[in-house]
């Protein structure tokens, strides 16, 4: 029996994110157990930028991060649902992936885990960068994104006012353990991302893998011609592990340039006035 984990990025219980994840599960044609994880219920503290996780093989912050990672490792497949908050995905996704360096010790177990994702927006066309945020979340988990879509619905349950969203859930269920669903929109040929930033009249950068190239027109359609860079970190397992070694190498690079770095930063030591949060009542 397959173990499917639904990572829900909404604080609203039995809202559209909950029922979308469960509808996808209902449509999976293989025997499976659905487990659900609401990110907001877990204590995920901000990353300290200490890099200790690289050398201790786990994050040193005493919170719930490792328990979430273990649930993802134990899963055979992932469903991710997240609401749109002010033209972007709920911040719980970014709060988790900011700790992403601590995922590298688990890279082999996480690699190519099949995943589908739904970003949910209340107003059609007002999803902003939610889809990009969902894609980034899954890529940082080293997952194999089988299908991702934006669906619309504001009130709890409204996402299933129309049959099209149920059809989307069924398509996601079919692709999770099967063939990836192709996208109609132009995609990055390197990573499959759908969001681009124009660098000039023809040059673009994929906002998912951050590689650059040009937009060409073929048969009347725009086609992004993106090429790999020399430093990737989620396009293959070998590149992910190589990036981990690069990160670990910063310790020796810091030691090599320690005096020069210290001289630069101390020059800024006394500028400005730091504001402090107000004291809290006991």
Secondary structure as the mmCIF struct_conf table of DSSP 4:
data_model
#
loop_
_struct_conf.conf_type_id
_struct_conf.id
_struct_conf.beg_label_comp_id
_struct_conf.beg_label_asym_id
_struct_conf.beg_label_seq_id
_struct_conf.end_label_comp_id
_struct_conf.end_label_asym_id
_struct_conf.end_label_seq_id
STRN STRN1 UNK A 2 UNK A 8
BEND BEND1 UNK A 11 UNK A 12
TURN_TY1_P TURN_TY1_P1 UNK A 13 UNK A 14
BEND BEND2 UNK A 15 UNK A 15
HELX_RH_AL_P HELX_RH_AL_P1 UNK A 16 UNK A 27
BEND BEND3 UNK A 30 UNK A 30
STRN STRN2 UNK A 32 UNK A 38
HELX_RH_3T_P HELX_RH_3T_P1 UNK A 39 UNK A 41
BEND BEND4 UNK A 42 UNK A 42
HELX_LH_PP_P HELX_LH_PP_P1 UNK A 45 UNK A 47
HELX_RH_AL_P HELX_RH_AL_P2 UNK A 52 UNK A 56
BEND BEND5 UNK A 57 UNK A 58
BEND BEND6 UNK A 61 UNK A 61
BEND BEND7 UNK A 63 UNK A 64
HELX_RH_AL_P HELX_RH_AL_P3 UNK A 65 UNK A 74
BEND BEND8 UNK A 76 UNK A 76
STRN STRN3 UNK A 77 UNK A 83
STRN STRN4 UNK A 84 UNK A 84
BEND BEND9 UNK A 85 UNK A 88
STRN STRN5 UNK A 89 UNK A 89
TURN_TY1_P TURN_TY1_P2 UNK A 91 UNK A 91
HELX_RH_AL_P HELX_RH_AL_P4 UNK A 92 UNK A 97
TURN_TY1_P TURN_TY1_P3 UNK A 98 UNK A 99
HELX_RH_3T_P HELX_RH_3T_P2 UNK A 100 UNK A 106
HELX_RH_AL_P HELX_RH_AL_P5 UNK A 107 UNK A 110
TURN_TY1_P TURN_TY1_P4 UNK A 111 UNK A 112
STRN STRN6 UNK A 114 UNK A 121
BEND BEND10 UNK A 122 UNK A 123
TURN_TY1_P TURN_TY1_P5 UNK A 124 UNK A 125
TURN_TY1_P TURN_TY1_P6 UNK A 128 UNK A 129
HELX_RH_AL_P HELX_RH_AL_P6 UNK A 130 UNK A 140
TURN_TY1_P TURN_TY1_P7 UNK A 141 UNK A 142
STRN STRN7 UNK A 144 UNK A 152
BEND BEND11 UNK A 155 UNK A 155
TURN_TY1_P TURN_TY1_P8 UNK A 156 UNK A 157
HELX_RH_3T_P HELX_RH_3T_P3 UNK A 158 UNK A 160
BEND BEND12 UNK A 161 UNK A 162
HELX_RH_AL_P HELX_RH_AL_P7 UNK A 163 UNK A 176
TURN_TY1_P TURN_TY1_P9 UNK A 177 UNK A 177
BEND BEND13 UNK A 178 UNK A 178
HELX_LH_PP_P HELX_LH_PP_P2 UNK A 179 UNK A 182
BEND BEND14 UNK A 184 UNK A 185
TURN_TY1_P TURN_TY1_P10 UNK A 189 UNK A 191
STRN STRN8 UNK A 196 UNK A 198
BEND BEND15 UNK A 199 UNK A 202
STRN STRN9 UNK A 203 UNK A 206
TURN_TY1_P TURN_TY1_P11 UNK A 207 UNK A 209
STRN STRN10 UNK A 212 UNK A 218
TURN_TY1_P TURN_TY1_P12 UNK A 219 UNK A 220
STRN STRN11 UNK A 221 UNK A 226
BEND BEND16 UNK A 230 UNK A 230
BEND BEND17 UNK A 233 UNK A 236
HELX_RH_AL_P HELX_RH_AL_P8 UNK A 237 UNK A 248
TURN_TY1_P TURN_TY1_P13 UNK A 249 UNK A 249
HELX_RH_AL_P HELX_RH_AL_P9 UNK A 250 UNK A 256
TURN_TY1_P TURN_TY1_P14 UNK A 257 UNK A 257
HELX_RH_AL_P HELX_RH_AL_P10 UNK A 258 UNK A 266
TURN_TY1_P TURN_TY1_P15 UNK A 267 UNK A 270
BEND BEND18 UNK A 272 UNK A 272
HELX_LH_PP_P HELX_LH_PP_P3 UNK A 277 UNK A 281
#
